[in-house]
């Protein structure tokens, strides 16, 4: 069963089931929670997703969807581990960098780039990935 954890090891996740999507997100929220240019994500089914430890949460409304999105992070070290909310149904948006398998990033090549117009000009598009202006399902995709 694939799994991963925060920087300090206090919180862990595991999941079963097939990956539903692989995406980079260039939105301002993802930049802020990663402290970087984008977040690398996989979306997995909520069924078969489990958590150990006591992660904290913070929720806010998405700028383009108006739907609430909740970030789950370790209260000790601050690592963001996953996000969820109505936009994703029961899916969990896992931050790939927290996964234990050293090949996780290699196998998470995105098929989708969200908020592509916000991508820095010095960062090329992922070859073959669909380029979206916003979150699928929002008015201006």
C-alpha distance (Angstrom), angle and dihedral (degrees) to the residues before:
residue distance angle dihedral
X1 . . .
X2 3.84 . .
X3 3.76 115.3 .
X4 3.74 146.4 156.5
X5 3.74 145.3 176.0
X6 3.74 149.5 -147.9
X7 3.80 125.5 -79.6
X8 3.83 94.9 -93.1
X9 3.82 96.5 39.0
X10 3.81 97.1 -121.1
X11 3.84 94.0 118.7
X12 3.79 128.8 41.8
X13 3.79 138.1 178.7
X14 3.79 134.0 -161.2
X15 3.77 130.6 -175.4
X16 3.77 141.4 -172.3
X17 3.77 129.0 -161.8
X18 3.74 133.3 56.1
X19 3.78 123.5 -51.5
X20 3.81 106.9 -103.6
X21 3.82 97.8 -161.6
X22 3.80 142.6 -4.8
X23 3.79 115.8 -147.9
X24 3.77 145.2 162.0
X25 3.78 114.3 -142.6
X26 3.80 121.8 -155.4
X27 3.83 96.5 -179.1
X28 3.79 119.0 130.6
X29 3.83 92.3 -111.8
X30 3.81 91.9 56.4
X31 3.79 91.0 46.5
X32 3.79 90.4 52.8
X33 3.82 97.7 45.1
X34 3.81 92.2 47.4
X35 3.80 98.0 36.5
X36 3.79 87.0 -134.6
X37 3.80 144.8 85.3
X38 3.83 96.5 -78.0
X39 3.78 143.9 -20.9
X40 3.80 124.9 -105.7
X41 3.80 109.4 -140.3
X42 3.75 143.7 -180.0
X43 3.78 121.6 -165.7
X44 3.80 115.9 -142.8
X45 3.81 132.1 178.7
X46 3.80 116.8 -87.0
X47 3.79 89.8 -133.6
X48 3.79 106.2 84.9
X49 3.82 93.3 21.7
X50 3.80 113.5 125.9
X51 3.79 136.5 178.3
X52 3.79 133.4 -157.4
X53 3.77 122.4 -167.7
X54 3.80 125.9 30.2
X55 3.78 110.6 -75.3
X56 3.78 119.2 -172.1
X57 3.78 123.8 -132.2
X58 3.76 140.0 -145.6
X59 3.80 123.2 -171.4
X60 3.77 133.8 -164.8
X61 3.79 139.0 161.3
X62 3.77 117.5 -94.6
X63 3.78 112.9 -113.8
X64 3.79 95.6 -130.0
X65 3.81 104.1 28.1
X66 3.80 101.6 36.3
X67 3.82 86.4 -140.1
X68 3.77 119.1 130.5
X69 3.80 116.3 -111.2
X70 3.78 121.7 -165.7
X71 3.79 124.3 -151.8
X72 3.81 117.1 -154.1
X73 3.78 115.7 -154.5
X74 3.79 140.9 163.6
X75 3.79 111.0 -91.4
X76 3.81 90.5 -149.5
X77 3.82 104.9 48.3
X78 3.82 101.1 12.7
X79 3.82 98.2 -125.5
X80 3.81 111.2 158.7
X81 3.79 105.7 -133.8
X82 3.79 107.1 174.3
X83 3.78 144.7 -16.2
X84 3.79 132.4 -145.2
X85 3.78 142.3 172.3
X86 3.82 144.7 132.2
X87 3.81 93.6 -60.8
X88 3.82 88.4 66.5
X89 3.82 99.4 40.8
X90 3.80 106.9 -145.2
X91 3.83 90.8 -23.7
X92 3.79 123.0 121.2
X93 3.80 118.9 -140.8
X94 3.80 103.5 -143.4
X95 3.80 120.5 -161.7
X96 3.82 99.6 -127.9
X97 3.80 94.4 -146.2
X98 3.82 90.6 71.2
X99 3.82 93.9 60.2
X100 3.81 117.6 108.7
X101 3.81 98.3 -139.8
X102 3.80 108.3 94.8
X103 3.83 88.7 -144.9
X104 3.82 94.0 56.0
X105 3.80 94.7 100.6
X106 3.79 92.2 45.6
X107 3.80 92.2 52.6
X108 3.83 93.0 43.5
X109 3.80 95.5 71.5
X110 3.79 101.2 156.7
X111 3.77 123.4 -115.6
X112 3.80 89.1 -169.2
X113 3.80 137.8 42.1
X114 3.79 114.3 -159.9
X115 3.82 121.9 -154.8
X116 3.82 88.2 12.1
X117 3.84 93.4 170.1
X118 3.83 87.7 64.9
X119 3.82 92.1 56.4
X120 3.83 109.6 116.4
X121 3.81 111.7 -103.4
X122 3.82 91.0 -121.8
X123 3.81 91.8 58.6
X124 3.82 114.2 79.2
X125 3.79 123.7 -137.9
X126 3.80 115.9 -99.2
X127 3.82 105.7 -99.5
X128 3.80 110.6 -109.6
X129 3.83 95.3 7.6
X130 3.81 118.4 128.4
X131 3.79 110.0 -113.3
X132 3.82 114.8 -138.3
X133 3.80 128.3 -173.7
X134 3.81 92.8 -147.7
X135 3.78 142.0 -10.0
X136 3.82 113.6 -45.0
X137 3.78 108.3 -101.4
X138 3.80 95.0 33.4
X139 3.79 120.8 115.3
X140 3.78 98.0 -103.4
X141 3.80 104.6 42.0
